Amino acid sequence: MILANTYAESRLASLAVGVKYEELPAILTCAEAIEQDSFHPYQKFIRCGLEIDDAFAQCDHVLEGFSAMGGQEHFYLETNATVVNPRGDDEFEVFTGTQNPTFTQMAIAELLDIPSSRINVRVNRLGGGFGGKESRSVQLASITALAASITNRPVRCMLDRDHDMISSGQRNPYQAKWKVGLKDGKIFALDADVANNAGWSLDLSGATMDRCLSHMENVYTVPNVHVRGRCCKTNIHSNTAFRGFGAPQASFLMESIIERVADELNLDVHALRTDNISHNGHKTPYGQELIDWHMPQIWDEVIEESDFFKRRDEIRKFNQKSTWKKRGIAIVPVKHGISFGALHYNQAGALVHVYKDGNILLAHGGTEMGQGLHTEMIQVCAEELGVPYEKVFVSETSTATVANTSPTAASAGSDLNGGAIKNACEQIMARLKPFREAQPDATFTDWVKAAYYARVNLSANGFYKIPDIGYVWGSHSEDARPMYHYFTQAVGCAEVEVDCLTGDWALLRTDLKMDIGRSINPAIDYGQVEGAFVQGMGLFTMEESLWTRHNGQLFTKGPGGYKIPSAGDIPDDFRVSFLKKAEWRTLTTIQSSKGIGEPGLALGLAPFFALRDAVKSAKLGVGDNSPLDWVSPATTERIRCAMTDDLMQRARVLPKEGEKDFFVHLP
């Protein structure tokens, strides 16, 4: 740890430090970890229906395969940053960009061996998080706090982009060896060994595997399931939470299985999806009943609104006439369970102060990172109190104001904090009731003044916990408690055009529809769905982390080598809509809204599989009908190399015996 008065001095000093390492054999990939039996302590499974071998014995067709996808860098605009100010008496004020103030508070208190009540973690806003600042931001905050404690001076640290990418971790790469059986045209049995690349520590990789296993069936009904998960211990940075938290990986695995089954059995992949979609009242493999389940309706509406069948026919005609430009189309359904997998996180607190002039100061446990949480919480507070939006102000998130906060994650920020705010406002309105009844024509400010002079408490501490959940792993599916509060459902349709000579491609049109319940703020929700889709498109088609084989170092540690979607990658025709003609009879969330921050990310599978459709057409054009293994991300290089035209075959260079790539591609 180097401390200096200026940033420039600290950089120069760091260059003077020399470190000698003994180079040891490295485990970088899941395959290497499995071969060397290198795992973190995690062994969970989900099983339902018949014994899996008995189920396969009843199937008309049984297929086996392997699917794999890489990880993803968060690439938030603001890298990890912290300022720690010692205030005497072992008290520290911590300004940090984190999604998890309480975890930061507890970690610093443990490191400095002082009571957590001496640490006040303050978060005004952070420049993006996406899960990358749920746990990994704590290491920088802790180091900075230690420096401030030793020197008794304020200490500030902000990581450069390359240092942030090297140290903070990414989305877990995943792979699965699977076996699937069909009976009477429907998926009857699924068996899978799923592994993720956790890195050097477990961190949240076990929790992401929980969610992956619980989303493996995606939106389909599979009566007989046995899926198992392992977290590989490797010598790379510790991977961590990322928007979607294992669910996009599960959707990728299941949809890859669907595509491969359709190829092998010469089935219409769209019909295969349609025939297997779950309906209201069906159960997941862990026994949770699908209630207020609108997936069949969303599916049909997107097919109609996107002119799917008409455009698919037009694309086939286009591809017959075009040699070096091919188009593809795909429609993909996804679901996302909303609430934390860790039961104790499904709670929130809020503090509402009503001042005697009628203005309101609102504090809650969520952090604002560009997702509009504070805006929606102000709306909730204003509506509950019956005051204009401008009357309510949120200053910051602070552990000194709202204690024991849950991380702002799992798309549950509005559900949890909104419920706590509603509870606090109800307390205040109950106290104001006598004054409202006495002066029914008066204003809110008049009631507040009257209550103040009557010595009525105008502050309230609200609390909320999600009811009726608490799945215990290993529970029998018939008597298990629900794992999730509800499911957000969505369907995406995408059309692409591929340049078969270069592998470059364009996204011509996208149609997205999501069930978001009754939106608190539609403008925010549209932005969240659009942003999640583009980020998901990056995950599945562009963003690839590479490691150098000789020393195991991350090579893609900046925008020069790591490519994220830019303005030119936005769909030419971008259509987003929300489910309207539906009822949510059992939805008990704040204003019957639904969490939407994460579910849209897996819709990035639509362009991913549309690219697969285009490449298949290109292969058929040269008489190649062989199965297509489609690995994520589908980069331009992979797209071009998947072609089997004469130019590609003549240019293809195969590795010599024992020769390996210079770069290591995960999983």
PLY file of the C-alpha trace (Angstrom):
ply
format ascii 1.0
element vertex 667
property float x
property float y
property float z
element edge 666
property int vertex1
property int vertex2
end_header
0.00 0.00 0.00
1.51 3.30 -1.16
0.28 6.60 0.29
1.16 9.99 -1.19
-0.06 13.56 -1.20
-0.97 13.49 -4.89
-2.12 10.91 -7.40
0.91 11.49 -9.62
3.31 10.84 -6.74
1.56 7.61 -5.84
1.75 6.40 -9.45
5.46 7.14 -9.69
6.12 5.42 -6.37
4.21 2.31 -7.45
6.42 2.00 -10.54
9.46 1.80 -8.28
8.15 -1.29 -6.52
9.51 -4.57 -7.81
7.89 -7.92 -7.01
9.39 -11.31 -7.80
7.02 -14.23 -8.24
7.64 -17.92 -8.39
5.70 -19.07 -11.42
3.54 -22.10 -10.68
1.20 -24.10 -12.90
-2.07 -22.21 -13.23
-5.65 -23.42 -13.42
-7.54 -20.97 -15.61
-10.57 -22.74 -17.07
-13.42 -24.90 -15.83
-12.06 -27.81 -17.85
-8.69 -27.57 -16.11
-10.37 -27.26 -12.70
-12.56 -30.30 -13.32
-9.56 -32.30 -14.52
-7.59 -31.41 -11.37
-10.60 -31.65 -9.01
-10.27 -27.98 -8.00
-13.60 -26.84 -6.57
-14.95 -24.48 -3.94
-17.17 -26.03 -1.26
-20.47 -25.99 -3.15
-22.59 -28.99 -4.10
-26.26 -28.26 -4.65
-28.83 -29.82 -6.91
-32.47 -29.65 -7.97
-34.35 -32.84 -8.64
-37.99 -33.57 -9.43
-40.09 -36.30 -11.00
-38.88 -39.79 -11.76
-35.39 -41.10 -11.22
-33.64 -39.54 -14.18
-32.56 -42.84 -15.78
-36.13 -44.14 -15.54
-37.37 -40.95 -17.19
-34.92 -41.28 -20.08
-36.03 -44.89 -20.56
-39.52 -43.59 -21.43
-38.30 -41.03 -23.98
-38.65 -41.30 -27.75
-35.42 -39.39 -28.33
-32.42 -38.82 -26.04
-29.64 -36.39 -26.93
-26.45 -35.35 -25.17
-24.33 -32.27 -25.60
-22.13 -29.56 -24.17
-22.74 -25.80 -24.01
-20.44 -23.04 -22.79
-20.36 -19.27 -22.49
-17.85 -16.69 -21.35
-18.13 -14.06 -18.64
-18.61 -10.30 -18.82
-16.88 -7.24 -17.44
-19.17 -4.76 -15.65
-17.49 -1.75 -17.27
-19.37 0.74 -15.12
-18.62 4.36 -15.96
-17.11 5.12 -12.54
-14.43 2.72 -11.34
-14.27 1.74 -7.66
-13.61 4.79 -5.48
-13.56 5.54 -1.75
-12.82 8.45 0.58
-12.36 7.71 4.29
-12.29 10.50 6.84
-11.17 9.74 10.43
-13.23 11.74 12.93
-11.56 10.79 16.20
-12.70 8.39 18.92
-12.31 5.51 16.45
-15.09 6.98 14.30
-14.78 6.91 10.52
-16.85 8.51 7.78
-16.72 6.49 4.56
-17.81 7.92 1.21
-17.80 5.07 -1.27
-19.42 3.81 -4.44
-21.04 0.61 -3.27
-24.29 -1.26 -3.73
-23.88 -2.68 -0.23
-23.30 -0.06 2.50
-23.91 -2.40 5.44
-21.49 -5.06 4.18
-18.91 -2.29 3.70
-19.56 -1.05 7.24
-19.17 -4.52 8.76
-16.03 -5.35 6.78
-14.27 -2.13 7.82
-15.31 -2.59 11.45
-13.92 -6.12 11.45
-10.67 -5.06 9.80
-10.09 -2.15 12.21
-11.43 -4.13 15.20
-13.87 -1.42 16.24
-17.67 -1.47 16.73
-19.70 -1.14 13.54
-21.53 1.81 15.13
-18.32 3.85 14.71
-18.44 3.43 10.91
-20.80 5.60 8.88
-20.91 4.54 5.23
-22.43 7.23 3.02
-23.49 6.75 -0.60
-24.90 9.67 -2.55
-24.81 8.02 -5.95
-22.46 5.77 -7.87
-21.59 5.75 -11.53
-22.99 2.34 -12.35
-22.79 -0.94 -10.52
-24.45 -3.86 -12.35
-23.57 -6.13 -9.42
-19.87 -5.36 -9.58
-20.07 -3.16 -6.47
-22.17 -5.52 -4.37
-19.23 -7.27 -2.71
-16.04 -6.46 -4.64
-16.14 -2.73 -3.84
-15.54 -3.64 -0.20
-11.89 -4.56 -0.70
-10.93 -1.04 -1.82
-13.04 0.57 0.92
-11.38 -1.63 3.55
-7.84 -0.92 2.33
-8.55 2.82 2.24
-10.03 2.72 5.75
-6.95 0.91 7.04
-4.72 3.62 5.54
-6.84 6.35 7.13
-6.66 4.58 10.48
-2.87 4.23 10.35
-2.19 7.82 9.24
-5.13 9.47 11.02
-5.65 11.49 7.84
-8.34 11.46 5.15
-7.43 9.01 2.40
-8.88 8.84 -1.10
-8.42 6.08 -3.65
-9.92 5.61 -7.10
-8.81 2.76 -9.33
-7.66 3.19 -12.90
-9.69 1.20 -15.41
-7.07 -1.50 -15.90
-6.57 -1.99 -12.16
-10.31 -2.14 -11.66
-10.75 -4.79 -14.35
-7.87 -6.88 -13.05
-9.04 -6.91 -9.45
-12.81 -6.55 -9.28
-14.04 -9.74 -10.96
-16.59 -10.36 -13.68
-19.72 -12.34 -14.51
-19.08 -16.06 -14.04
-18.35 -18.03 -17.20
-20.54 -21.16 -17.31
-20.58 -24.53 -18.98
-22.85 -27.56 -18.84
-22.70 -31.17 -19.94
-26.33 -32.05 -20.55
-28.65 -34.85 -21.54
-32.22 -34.24 -22.65
-35.09 -36.55 -23.54
-38.25 -35.92 -25.59
-41.52 -37.81 -25.38
-44.44 -37.14 -27.73
-42.70 -34.00 -28.98
-42.23 -32.46 -25.55
-39.21 -32.20 -23.28
-39.68 -35.00 -20.75
-36.34 -35.20 -18.94
-33.30 -33.00 -18.34
-30.03 -33.99 -16.69
-27.12 -31.56 -16.44
-23.80 -31.03 -14.71
-23.30 -27.27 -14.54
-20.01 -25.59 -13.63
-19.02 -21.96 -13.27
-15.59 -20.38 -13.10
-15.54 -18.78 -9.64
-11.92 -17.66 -9.58
-9.69 -17.70 -6.52
-12.49 -17.20 -3.95
-16.12 -18.28 -3.78
-17.48 -14.76 -3.20
-21.02 -14.82 -4.69
-20.40 -17.59 -7.21
-22.33 -20.08 -5.09
-25.33 -17.76 -4.99
-25.20 -17.25 -8.77
-25.14 -21.02 -9.19
-28.23 -21.26 -6.96
-30.09 -18.97 -9.33
-28.73 -20.70 -12.41
-29.95 -24.11 -11.24
-33.34 -22.68 -10.29
-33.75 -21.15 -13.77
-32.43 -24.06 -15.83
-35.84 -24.93 -17.29
-36.31 -21.29 -18.36
-40.03 -20.89 -19.22
-40.66 -24.53 -20.07
-42.36 -27.35 -18.20
-39.95 -30.25 -17.73
-41.49 -32.97 -15.52
-38.28 -34.85 -14.76
-35.16 -32.88 -13.83
-31.84 -33.53 -12.15
-29.36 -30.65 -12.38
-26.19 -30.32 -10.31
-23.83 -27.39 -9.83
-20.14 -26.97 -8.98
-18.06 -23.81 -8.55
-14.58 -24.22 -10.03
-11.62 -22.85 -8.08
-9.22 -21.26 -10.54
-6.26 -18.87 -10.52
-8.03 -15.85 -11.95
-9.68 -12.89 -10.23
-12.65 -13.74 -8.02
-15.77 -13.57 -10.16
-18.87 -12.04 -8.67
-22.40 -10.76 -9.12
-23.50 -9.29 -12.42
-26.94 -8.15 -13.55
-28.97 -11.32 -13.94
-26.94 -13.23 -11.37
-26.85 -16.67 -13.02
-30.28 -16.49 -14.68
-28.97 -15.34 -18.12
-26.51 -18.24 -18.05
-29.36 -20.64 -17.30
-31.47 -19.20 -20.12
-28.50 -19.55 -22.46
-27.99 -23.19 -21.52
-31.65 -24.15 -21.91
-32.15 -22.26 -25.16
-28.95 -23.80 -26.54
-30.40 -27.22 -25.73
-33.64 -26.28 -27.52
-31.74 -25.16 -30.63
-29.56 -28.27 -30.70
-32.56 -30.60 -30.24
-34.34 -28.90 -33.14
-31.25 -29.33 -35.34
-30.68 -32.98 -34.49
-34.34 -34.01 -34.86
-35.06 -31.70 -37.81
-37.80 -29.87 -35.90
-39.08 -26.31 -36.24
-37.34 -24.61 -33.31
-40.15 -22.09 -32.94
-42.76 -24.85 -32.71
-40.59 -26.72 -30.21
-40.49 -23.67 -27.95
-44.22 -23.03 -28.30
-45.18 -26.62 -27.47
-43.13 -26.65 -24.26
-43.96 -23.24 -22.72
-45.39 -23.48 -19.21
-48.93 -22.37 -18.42
-50.59 -20.86 -15.36
-50.64 -23.36 -12.50
-47.69 -25.40 -13.73
-44.84 -25.92 -11.29
-41.11 -25.32 -11.49
-38.70 -28.21 -10.78
-38.37 -26.91 -7.20
-42.11 -27.01 -6.67
-43.12 -23.35 -6.98
-46.47 -22.86 -8.66
-46.56 -20.38 -11.54
-49.20 -17.84 -10.49
-50.16 -14.77 -12.54
-48.19 -16.45 -15.32
-48.69 -14.59 -18.58
-45.94 -16.09 -20.73
-48.29 -17.72 -23.30
-50.03 -14.36 -23.80
-46.75 -12.43 -24.13
-45.42 -15.06 -26.55
-48.47 -14.82 -28.81
-48.51 -11.02 -28.70
-44.85 -10.70 -29.72
-45.37 -13.18 -32.57
-48.28 -11.08 -33.83
-46.79 -7.62 -33.24
-43.43 -8.54 -34.78
-44.99 -10.19 -37.88
-42.73 -13.10 -37.05
-43.98 -15.65 -39.57
-44.22 -13.15 -42.42
-40.72 -11.84 -41.78
-39.33 -15.36 -41.43
-40.67 -16.23 -44.89
-39.23 -12.99 -46.31
-35.85 -13.78 -44.74
-35.81 -17.23 -46.34
-36.50 -15.68 -49.74
-33.79 -13.06 -49.17
-31.23 -15.72 -48.22
-32.00 -17.77 -51.33
-31.10 -14.80 -53.53
-28.17 -13.43 -51.52
-24.82 -15.24 -51.37
-22.68 -13.10 -49.08
-25.37 -11.41 -47.00
-27.56 -13.61 -44.85
-30.35 -12.69 -42.49
-31.65 -14.51 -39.45
-34.51 -14.17 -37.00
-35.17 -15.62 -33.57
-37.75 -15.25 -30.84
-36.76 -16.16 -27.28
-38.75 -16.25 -24.01
-37.22 -15.66 -20.57
-38.32 -15.51 -16.96
-36.60 -14.13 -13.87
-37.47 -14.88 -10.26
-37.61 -11.71 -8.16
-36.29 -11.64 -4.56
-32.98 -12.60 -2.99
-32.02 -16.23 -2.71
-30.67 -15.48 0.78
-33.86 -15.11 2.83
-32.44 -12.58 5.32
-31.79 -10.06 2.54
-35.50 -9.83 1.73
-36.10 -6.97 4.17
-35.69 -3.20 4.14
-35.99 -0.13 6.33
-36.87 3.49 5.68
-36.96 6.73 7.64
-39.41 9.52 6.83
-39.10 12.96 8.46
-41.96 15.41 7.94
-40.88 18.95 8.82
-43.38 21.42 10.24
-43.41 23.41 6.99
-44.70 20.34 5.15
-41.46 19.33 3.45
-40.28 15.74 3.69
-36.85 14.17 4.02
-36.79 10.54 2.92
-34.09 7.98 3.66
-34.10 4.33 2.64
-31.62 1.49 2.34
-31.27 1.39 -1.44
-28.44 2.99 -3.39
-28.88 5.08 -6.52
-26.66 3.97 -9.41
-28.51 5.36 -12.40
-31.47 2.98 -12.27
-33.85 5.66 -10.97
-34.47 4.09 -7.56
-34.58 7.41 -5.68
-37.01 8.82 -8.24
-39.41 5.92 -7.81
-39.11 6.00 -4.01
-39.94 9.71 -3.97
-43.00 8.90 -6.10
-44.09 6.21 -3.64
-43.65 8.55 -0.67
-45.43 11.45 -2.39
-48.38 9.27 -3.37
-48.74 7.73 0.07
-48.69 11.14 1.77
-50.74 12.86 -0.91
-48.20 15.59 -1.58
-46.51 16.90 -4.75
-43.33 15.13 -5.87
-41.31 18.30 -5.24
-42.10 18.17 -1.51
-40.00 15.00 -1.01
-36.20 14.97 -0.96
-33.71 12.10 -0.74
-30.30 13.22 0.48
-28.20 10.04 0.45
-28.03 6.46 1.66
-26.31 6.20 5.02
-25.80 3.43 7.56
-26.29 6.08 10.27
-29.79 6.78 8.98
-31.08 3.35 7.95
-29.30 0.43 9.60
-28.85 -3.16 8.43
-29.53 -2.43 4.78
-29.74 -5.17 2.18
-27.66 -4.75 -0.99
-29.33 -2.95 -3.86
-29.50 -5.96 -6.12
-31.71 -8.83 -7.32
-34.09 -6.33 -8.99
-35.71 -6.00 -5.56
-34.77 -2.41 -4.69
-38.20 -0.92 -5.42
-40.10 -3.86 -3.89
-38.20 -3.80 -0.61
-37.54 -0.11 -0.04
-40.88 0.92 -1.49
-42.61 -1.39 0.98
-40.67 0.11 3.88
-41.47 3.67 2.75
-45.15 2.80 2.44
-45.09 1.41 5.98
-43.49 4.61 7.35
-45.93 6.85 5.49
-48.90 4.85 6.76
-47.70 5.48 10.32
-47.50 9.22 9.71
-50.89 9.36 8.00
-52.43 7.48 10.93
-51.04 10.11 13.30
-52.40 12.88 11.07
-55.86 11.31 10.84
-57.46 13.36 13.68
-56.24 16.60 12.09
-57.41 15.57 8.62
-60.84 14.75 9.99
-60.99 18.03 11.90
-59.93 20.08 8.85
-60.91 18.07 5.74
-60.44 21.05 3.42
-57.00 22.01 4.76
-53.68 21.25 3.09
-51.08 18.68 4.09
-48.94 21.50 5.49
-51.84 22.71 7.64
-52.31 19.21 9.09
-48.59 18.92 9.78
-48.45 22.28 11.57
-51.45 21.34 13.68
-49.86 18.00 14.55
-46.57 19.68 15.45
-48.26 22.11 17.86
-50.16 19.15 19.32
-46.79 17.48 19.97
-47.29 14.58 17.57
-44.27 12.66 16.29
-43.78 13.48 12.61
-41.00 10.98 11.98
-41.53 7.30 11.24
-39.26 4.29 10.85
-40.72 1.93 8.27
-39.98 -1.74 7.74
-40.91 -4.34 5.13
-40.13 -7.99 4.52
-41.21 -10.12 1.58
-43.85 -12.59 2.79
-44.39 -16.28 2.07
-40.97 -17.23 0.72
-38.13 -19.30 2.14
-37.18 -22.26 -0.03
-34.78 -24.65 1.69
-32.40 -26.42 -0.68
-33.05 -30.13 -0.74
-36.73 -29.70 0.15
-39.18 -32.08 -1.48
-40.90 -30.21 -4.28
-44.41 -30.95 -2.98
-43.97 -29.24 0.38
-41.26 -26.67 -0.38
-41.85 -22.98 0.28
-41.60 -20.64 -2.74
-38.09 -19.65 -3.74
-39.13 -16.37 -5.37
-41.77 -13.74 -4.65
-42.93 -13.70 -8.29
-41.57 -14.01 -11.84
-40.98 -11.23 -14.33
-41.57 -12.63 -17.82
-40.47 -11.34 -21.21
-40.12 -12.26 -24.86
-37.69 -10.85 -27.41
-37.62 -11.10 -31.19
-34.59 -9.99 -33.21
-33.66 -9.85 -36.88
-30.03 -9.58 -37.99
-28.06 -9.31 -41.22
-24.62 -10.91 -41.42
-21.78 -10.15 -43.82
-20.56 -13.67 -44.57
-17.17 -12.45 -45.80
-16.23 -10.60 -42.61
-18.52 -11.89 -39.86
-19.73 -8.35 -39.24
-23.45 -7.94 -38.62
-26.22 -5.45 -37.99
-29.28 -5.68 -35.78
-32.13 -4.63 -38.06
-35.09 -4.84 -35.73
-35.93 -5.83 -32.18
-39.33 -6.38 -30.58
-39.36 -6.73 -26.78
-42.35 -7.21 -24.49
-42.23 -7.61 -20.73
-44.74 -8.22 -17.96
-43.87 -5.49 -15.45
-47.14 -5.44 -13.52
-48.37 -1.87 -12.97
-45.41 0.41 -13.56
-44.49 3.07 -10.99
-42.56 5.04 -13.61
-42.89 3.80 -17.22
-40.12 6.08 -18.52
-37.61 4.52 -16.12
-38.85 1.03 -16.93
-38.48 1.54 -20.68
-34.91 2.70 -20.13
-34.12 -0.27 -17.91
-35.45 -2.79 -20.43
-33.62 -1.15 -23.33
-30.36 -0.91 -21.39
-30.57 -4.47 -20.11
-31.19 -5.78 -23.62
-28.18 -3.96 -25.07
-25.98 -5.15 -22.20
-27.24 -8.70 -22.79
-26.51 -8.36 -26.49
-22.96 -7.41 -25.52
-22.67 -10.47 -23.27
-23.79 -12.92 -25.93
-22.31 -11.39 -29.09
-19.38 -9.04 -28.40
-17.74 -8.97 -25.01
-14.94 -11.49 -24.53
-12.26 -11.57 -21.84
-8.94 -13.13 -22.82
-6.10 -14.37 -20.61
-2.49 -14.88 -21.65
-1.60 -18.53 -21.38
2.02 -18.14 -20.26
1.28 -16.14 -17.09
-2.49 -16.27 -16.60
-2.88 -12.47 -16.72
-6.00 -10.73 -17.97
-5.20 -9.32 -21.41
-8.45 -7.46 -22.15
-8.21 -4.89 -19.37
-9.41 -1.75 -21.10
-11.62 -0.47 -23.92
-8.86 -1.11 -26.45
-9.16 -4.88 -26.15
-12.54 -5.32 -24.51
-15.43 -4.24 -26.70
-18.82 -3.25 -25.30
-21.84 -2.19 -27.38
-21.76 1.38 -28.66
-24.24 3.70 -30.36
-23.75 1.95 -33.70
-24.90 -1.37 -32.25
-28.35 -0.16 -31.20
-31.11 -1.80 -33.29
-32.16 0.19 -36.35
-35.78 -0.42 -35.33
-36.07 -0.74 -31.53
-39.55 -1.59 -30.23
-40.33 -2.09 -26.53
-43.75 -2.62 -25.01
-45.25 -3.79 -21.73
-48.02 -6.29 -21.13
-51.32 -4.42 -20.76
-54.36 -6.69 -20.92
-53.62 -8.83 -17.88
-54.52 -9.23 -14.23
-52.18 -9.68 -11.29
-54.47 -11.10 -8.63
-51.80 -12.26 -6.19
-49.12 -9.59 -6.69
-48.56 -7.88 -3.32
-45.67 -5.59 -4.29
-45.67 -1.81 -3.95
-48.39 -0.50 -6.30
-48.44 -3.99 -7.95
-45.20 -3.22 -9.79
-42.53 -5.74 -10.78
-38.75 -5.71 -10.68
-37.36 -5.14 -14.16
-33.66 -4.24 -13.77
-32.29 -7.70 -14.54
-34.88 -9.72 -16.51
-34.32 -7.88 -19.79
-30.66 -8.85 -19.98
-31.37 -12.43 -21.09
-33.35 -11.01 -24.02
-29.91 -10.49 -25.56
-30.26 -14.14 -26.53
-32.63 -13.09 -29.33
-29.89 -11.54 -31.54
-27.52 -14.33 -30.45
-29.80 -17.01 -31.85
-30.79 -14.85 -34.82
-27.09 -14.86 -35.73
-27.12 -18.63 -35.42
-30.08 -18.74 -37.79
-28.19 -16.61 -40.32
-25.03 -18.73 -40.07
-27.07 -21.92 -40.53
-28.52 -20.42 -43.70
-25.02 -19.58 -44.93
-23.88 -23.15 -44.29
-26.91 -24.60 -46.06
-26.09 -22.36 -49.01
-22.88 -24.33 -49.56
-24.49 -27.70 -48.89
-23.41 -28.05 -45.25
-26.17 -29.35 -42.96
-23.92 -30.40 -40.07
-24.88 -29.47 -36.47
-23.76 -26.00 -35.40
-22.10 -25.61 -32.01
-22.85 -22.01 -31.04
-20.60 -20.68 -28.29
-21.15 -17.38 -26.51
-20.03 -14.73 -27.20
-20.73 -14.97 -30.93
-18.02 -12.51 -31.92
-17.38 -11.51 -35.52
-14.40 -13.88 -35.55
-16.52 -16.81 -34.40
-19.26 -15.95 -36.89
-16.81 -15.93 -39.81
-15.05 -19.08 -38.65
-18.38 -20.89 -38.35
-18.90 -20.47 -42.11
-17.87 -23.38 -44.34
-17.64 -21.68 -47.72
-14.65 -22.35 -49.95
-12.86 -19.12 -48.99
-13.10 -19.97 -45.30
-12.00 -23.55 -45.82
-8.90 -22.45 -47.74
-8.04 -19.81 -45.14
-8.61 -22.01 -42.10
-5.45 -22.82 -40.11
-5.74 -25.80 -37.80
-3.47 -26.17 -34.75
-0.61 -28.59 -34.95
-0.45 -31.51 -32.56
0.00 -30.16 -29.01
-0.30 -26.55 -30.17
-2.55 -24.25 -28.13
-3.99 -20.78 -28.65
-1.92 -17.88 -27.38
-4.96 -16.61 -25.50
-7.10 -18.57 -23.09
-10.83 -18.31 -23.72
-13.01 -19.05 -20.71
-15.09 -20.85 -19.32
0 1
1 2
2 3
3 4
4 5
5 6
6 7
7 8
8 9
9 10
10 11
11 12
12 13
13 14
14 15
15 16
16 17
17 18
18 19
19 20
20 21
21 22
22 23
23 24
24 25
25 26
26 27
27 28
28 29
29 30
30 31
31 32
32 33
33 34
34 35
35 36
36 37
37 38
38 39
39 40
40 41
41 42
42 43
43 44
44 45
45 46
46 47
47 48
48 49
49 50
50 51
51 52
52 53
53 54
54 55
55 56
56 57
57 58
58 59
59 60
60 61
61 62
62 63
63 64
64 65
65 66
66 67
67 68
68 69
69 70
70 71
71 72
72 73
73 74
74 75
75 76
76 77
77 78
78 79
79 80
80 81
81 82
82 83
83 84
84 85
85 86
86 87
87 88
88 89
89 90
90 91
91 92
92 93
93 94
94 95
95 96
96 97
97 98
98 99
99 100
100 101
101 102
102 103
103 104
104 105
105 106
106 107
107 108
108 109
109 110
110 111
111 112
112 113
113 114
114 115
115 116
116 117
117 118
118 119
119 120
120 121
121 122
122 123
123 124
124 125
125 126
126 127
127 128
128 129
129 130
130 131
131 132
132 133
133 134
134 135
135 136
136 137
137 138
138 139
139 140
140 141
141 142
142 143
143 144
144 145
145 146
146 147
147 148
148 149
149 150
150 151
151 152
152 153
153 154
154 155
155 156
156 157
157 158
158 159
159 160
160 161
161 162
162 163
163 164
164 165
165 166
166 167
167 168
168 169
169 170
170 171
171 172
172 173
173 174
174 175
175 176
176 177
177 178
178 179
179 180
180 181
181 182
182 183
183 184
184 185
185 186
186 187
187 188
188 189
189 190
190 191
191 192
192 193
193 194
194 195
195 196
196 197
197 198
198 199
199 200
200 201
201 202
202 203
203 204
204 205
205 206
206 207
207 208
208 209
209 210
210 211
211 212
212 213
213 214
214 215
215 216
216 217
217 218
218 219
219 220
220 221
221 222
222 223
223 224
224 225
225 226
226 227
227 228
228 229
229 230
230 231
231 232
232 233
233 234
234 235
235 236
236 237
237 238
238 239
239 240
240 241
241 242
242 243
243 244
244 245
245 246
246 247
247 248
248 249
249 250
250 251
251 252
252 253
253 254
254 255
255 256
256 257
257 258
258 259
259 260
260 261
261 262
262 263
263 264
264 265
265 266
266 267
267 268
268 269
269 270
270 271
271 272
272 273
273 274
274 275
275 276
276 277
277 278
278 279
279 280
280 281
281 282
282 283
283 284
284 285
285 286
286 287
287 288
288 289
289 290
290 291
291 292
292 293
293 294
294 295
295 296
296 297
297 298
298 299
299 300
300 301
301 302
302 303
303 304
304 305
305 306
306 307
307 308
308 309
309 310
310 311
311 312
312 313
313 314
314 315
315 316
316 317
317 318
318 319
319 320
320 321
321 322
322 323
323 324
324 325
325 326
326 327
327 328
328 329
329 330
330 331
331 332
332 333
333 334
334 335
335 336
336 337
337 338
338 339
339 340
340 341
341 342
342 343
343 344
344 345
345 346
346 347
347 348
348 349
349 350
350 351
351 352
352 353
353 354
354 355
355 356
356 357
357 358
358 359
359 360
360 361
361 362
362 363
363 364
364 365
365 366
366 367
367 368
368 369
369 370
370 371
371 372
372 373
373 374
374 375
375 376
376 377
377 378
378 379
379 380
380 381
381 382
382 383
383 384
384 385
385 386
386 387
387 388
388 389
389 390
390 391
391 392
392 393
393 394
394 395
395 396
396 397
397 398
398 399
399 400
400 401
401 402
402 403
403 404
404 405
405 406
406 407
407 408
408 409
409 410
410 411
411 412
412 413
413 414
414 415
415 416
416 417
417 418
418 419
419 420
420 421
421 422
422 423
423 424
424 425
425 426
426 427
427 428
428 429
429 430
430 431
431 432
432 433
433 434
434 435
435 436
436 437
437 438
438 439
439 440
440 441
441 442
442 443
443 444
444 445
445 446
446 447
447 448
448 449
449 450
450 451
451 452
452 453
453 454
454 455
455 456
456 457
457 458
458 459
459 460
460 461
461 462
462 463
463 464
464 465
465 466
466 467
467 468
468 469
469 470
470 471
471 472
472 473
473 474
474 475
475 476
476 477
477 478
478 479
479 480
480 481
481 482
482 483
483 484
484 485
485 486
486 487
487 488
488 489
489 490
490 491
491 492
492 493
493 494
494 495
495 496
496 497
497 498
498 499
499 500
500 501
501 502
502 503
503 504
504 505
505 506
506 507
507 508
508 509
509 510
510 511
511 512
512 513
513 514
514 515
515 516
516 517
517 518
518 519
519 520
520 521
521 522
522 523
523 524
524 525
525 526
526 527
527 528
528 529
529 530
530 531
531 532
532 533
533 534
534 535
535 536
536 537
537 538
538 539
539 540
540 541
541 542
542 543
543 544
544 545
545 546
546 547
547 548
548 549
549 550
550 551
551 552
552 553
553 554
554 555
555 556
556 557
557 558
558 559
559 560
560 561
561 562
562 563
563 564
564 565
565 566
566 567
567 568
568 569
569 570
570 571
571 572
572 573
573 574
574 575
575 576
576 577
577 578
578 579
579 580
580 581
581 582
582 583
583 584
584 585
585 586
586 587
587 588
588 589
589 590
590 591
591 592
592 593
593 594
594 595
595 596
596 597
597 598
598 599
599 600
600 601
601 602
602 603
603 604
604 605
605 606
606 607
607 608
608 609
609 610
610 611
611 612
612 613
613 614
614 615
615 616
616 617
617 618
618 619
619 620
620 621
621 622
622 623
623 624
624 625
625 626
626 627
627 628
628 629
629 630
630 631
631 632
632 633
633 634
634 635
635 636
636 637
637 638
638 639
639 640
640 641
641 642
642 643
643 644
644 645
645 646
646 647
647 648
648 649
649 650
650 651
651 652
652 653
653 654
654 655
655 656
656 657
657 658
658 659
659 660
660 661
661 662
662 663
663 664
664 665
665 666
